[in-house]
Amino acid sequence: AAYGLGINYNKTKVIILDREHDNHREIKSVGRCEVVQSFVYLGSLIDSSGSWGAYNINRHVWP
């Protein structure tokens, strides 16, 4: 980490996007990062098929 920055591997997730080949083998991790089927990024839910949509913000508890 040249500038004092590091990767938090407990929070880092990897998603594999592959629209052409749906027959790839199951991958559990990439390095020390967990592979997930979907995640929320900037308020949008992105899944491994490449589709995305608005994340349901009603499940958050606001003060």
N, C-alpha and C positions, 0 to 999 in steps of 0.2 A: 504494500500500500504506500505508494510514493507520496501521497498527500495526506496520509493519516486516515484514509477511508478504508473500510473493509466491508465484506459481504456478510450479512447475518444469515447463515444457512438455515437457521430455524424458521425464518420468515420468508425465505426465498422459495418460490414455487416455479415449476416448469410445466408448460402445456405444449403438447405435440399436435401441430395442425397438419393434417394430411387428408386432402380431399380426394386424391386419386387412388390411394391404396388403403383400403380399410382392413387389410389382412396382415398388418405388421404385428410383430409379437408384442406382448404386454411388457411395457417398460415401467418398472417401479420407481427408479431414481436415475438422475443424471448427476454424476459426481456425488456430492453431498446434498443435492437439492431433490425434494420430493416432486414426482410427476403427478399432476392433477388433471381431472377431466374438464374443470371449469374454474373460473375465478372472477372476482370483481375488480375492474380497473377504471378509475375515474367515474364511478357511478354506472358503468355498463357491465353486464354479465356476459363474459366471453366463454364459449365452450369449444371443445376439441374438434367439432365439425366445422368451425370457422364462423358460426352464426353468433350474433350478439344482439342485445336488447337492453332496455332500461332495467336497472336493478330495483327491486322493491324496497323503497326507502322507508316504508311503513313499519318494517320489522325492527327499526332502530328506536331506541328510547331517547327522546329529547327532553332536556331539563325544562 
